[in-house]
Amino acid sequence: MKQVFIFLGIWSDKTIPWVDIIGLFLFTTGFVIGLGAVTVIDMHGFLGRKSSYWTEATIRTHKVTKPLIWLGIFLAILGGLILYRKNGFSGVALIHAILAIILIMNGSFLSFYVRPFKKRESRESSGNPSFRFTEKDCHEFCCFNHRMVE
């Protein structure tokens, strides 16, 4: 029986590379969290094409999924750094690093350029005065309150 366990790799004198296992776990967990969040927001976006209810649900869901997408990217990069620590940037590690940079650039563009532009555009077109409090106003308000406390 011992020979079967040794053949299957269950029983041996080898040490388990726990750092590599943790790196692989973080890498895989990052993909699961990030792709799961992207799938949820894509499904809502698909349903919201012609329905105002699903459009509103998509907007509300995006507030939850956006941090999960960034968390997934962060965990995948952290796991990749741990997993590929001995290889450096060669082969598959280089391809993963390039893809991570592209994902970060895409996410930054969507989060910090497109979303504020669309938010500002929708506020101007809606004509609802209750939505006129912009992010700039919020920043000025917070800075004013901070100066008052000092």
C-alpha positions as CSV (number, residue, x, y, z in Angstrom):
1,M,0.0,0.0,0.0
2,K,2.9,2.3,0.8
3,Q,4.1,2.0,-2.8
4,V,0.7,3.1,-4.1
5,F,0.7,6.2,-1.9
6,I,4.3,7.0,-3.0
7,F,3.3,6.5,-6.7
8,L,0.3,8.8,-6.3
9,G,2.4,11.4,-4.5
10,I,0.3,11.3,-1.4
11,W,3.2,9.9,0.8
12,S,6.7,10.9,0.2
13,D,9.7,12.7,1.8
14,K,9.1,15.8,-0.4
15,T,8.4,19.0,1.4
16,I,5.2,20.8,0.3
17,P,5.9,24.2,-1.3
18,W,3.3,26.1,0.7
19,V,4.4,29.5,-0.6
20,D,3.7,28.4,-4.2
21,I,0.3,26.9,-3.1
22,I,-0.6,30.2,-1.4
23,G,0.4,32.1,-4.5
24,L,-1.6,29.8,-6.8
25,F,-4.6,30.1,-4.4
26,L,-4.4,34.0,-4.4
27,F,-4.0,34.0,-8.2
28,T,-7.0,31.7,-8.7
29,T,-9.1,33.5,-6.1
30,G,-8.4,36.8,-7.8
31,F,-9.7,35.5,-11.1
32,V,-12.8,34.0,-9.5
33,I,-13.7,37.2,-7.7
34,G,-12.9,39.5,-10.6
35,L,-14.5,37.4,-13.3
36,G,-17.5,36.7,-11.1
37,A,-18.1,40.4,-10.6
38,V,-17.6,41.2,-14.3
39,T,-20.0,38.4,-15.2
40,V,-22.7,39.9,-12.8
41,I,-22.3,43.4,-14.2
42,D,-22.3,42.1,-17.8
43,M,-25.5,40.1,-17.2
44,H,-27.2,43.1,-15.7
45,G,-26.0,45.3,-18.5
46,F,-27.4,42.8,-21.1
47,L,-30.7,42.8,-19.3
48,G,-30.7,46.6,-19.0
49,R,-30.5,47.3,-22.7
50,K,-34.2,47.9,-23.1
51,S,-35.6,47.8,-19.5
52,S,-35.4,50.8,-17.2
53,Y,-35.7,48.5,-14.2
54,W,-32.7,46.5,-15.2
55,T,-30.8,49.7,-16.1
56,E,-31.3,51.0,-12.5
57,A,-30.4,47.6,-11.1
58,T,-27.2,47.7,-13.2
59,I,-26.2,51.1,-11.8
60,R,-26.8,49.9,-8.3
61,T,-25.0,46.6,-8.9
62,H,-22.0,48.4,-10.4
63,K,-21.4,50.2,-7.1
64,V,-20.9,46.7,-5.5
65,T,-19.0,45.0,-8.3
66,K,-16.5,47.7,-9.1
67,P,-14.5,47.2,-5.8
68,L,-14.8,43.4,-6.3
69,I,-13.2,43.8,-9.8
70,W,-10.3,45.8,-8.4
71,L,-9.9,43.3,-5.5
72,G,-9.8,40.5,-8.0
73,I,-7.1,42.3,-10.1
74,F,-5.1,43.0,-6.9
75,L,-5.3,39.4,-5.7
76,A,-4.3,38.0,-9.1
77,I,-1.3,40.3,-9.3
78,L,-0.3,39.4,-5.7
79,G,-0.7,35.7,-6.4
80,G,1.3,36.1,-9.6
81,L,4.1,37.9,-7.9
82,I,4.3,35.1,-5.3
83,L,3.9,32.3,-7.8
84,Y,6.4,33.6,-10.4
85,R,8.9,34.9,-7.9
86,K,11.6,32.5,-9.1
87,N,10.9,32.9,-12.8
88,G,11.0,36.7,-13.1
89,F,9.4,38.3,-16.1
90,S,9.8,35.6,-18.6
91,G,7.4,33.4,-20.6
92,V,4.0,33.1,-19.1
93,A,4.8,35.6,-16.2
94,L,5.6,38.3,-18.8
95,I,2.3,37.7,-20.6
96,H,0.4,37.8,-17.3
97,A,2.1,41.0,-16.4
98,I,1.3,42.6,-19.7
99,L,-2.4,41.6,-19.4
100,A,-2.5,42.9,-15.8
101,I,-1.2,46.3,-17.0
102,I,-3.8,46.4,-19.8
103,L,-6.6,45.5,-17.3
104,I,-5.4,48.2,-14.9
105,M,-5.3,50.8,-17.6
106,N,-8.7,49.8,-18.9
107,G,-10.2,49.9,-15.4
108,S,-8.6,53.2,-14.6
109,F,-9.9,54.7,-17.8
110,L,-13.5,53.5,-17.1
111,S,-13.5,54.4,-13.4
112,F,-11.8,57.8,-13.5
113,Y,-12.7,59.2,-17.0
114,V,-15.7,57.6,-18.5
115,R,-17.8,57.1,-15.4
116,P,-17.5,60.7,-14.1
117,F,-18.1,62.0,-17.7
118,K,-21.3,59.9,-18.0
119,K,-22.4,60.8,-14.5
120,R,-22.0,64.5,-15.3
121,E,-23.7,64.1,-18.6
122,S,-26.7,62.3,-17.1
123,R,-27.0,65.0,-14.4
124,E,-27.0,67.8,-17.0
125,S,-29.6,66.1,-19.2
126,S,-31.9,65.0,-16.3
127,G,-32.6,68.6,-15.2
128,N,-33.2,67.3,-11.6
129,P,-31.7,69.9,-9.3
130,S,-31.3,67.4,-6.5
131,F,-28.4,65.7,-8.4
132,R,-26.5,69.0,-9.0
133,F,-24.1,68.3,-6.1
134,T,-21.0,67.2,-8.0
135,E,-17.8,65.5,-6.9
136,K,-16.0,68.8,-7.2
137,D,-18.5,70.4,-4.8
138,C,-18.1,67.4,-2.4
139,H,-14.3,67.9,-2.5
140,E,-14.6,71.6,-1.8
141,F,-17.1,70.9,1.0
142,C,-14.7,68.4,2.6
143,C,-11.7,70.7,2.3
144,F,-13.7,73.6,3.8
145,N,-14.8,71.4,6.7
146,H,-11.2,70.2,7.2
147,R,-10.0,73.9,7.4
148,M,-12.8,74.7,9.9
149,V,-11.6,71.9,12.2
150,E,-8.0,73.1,12.2
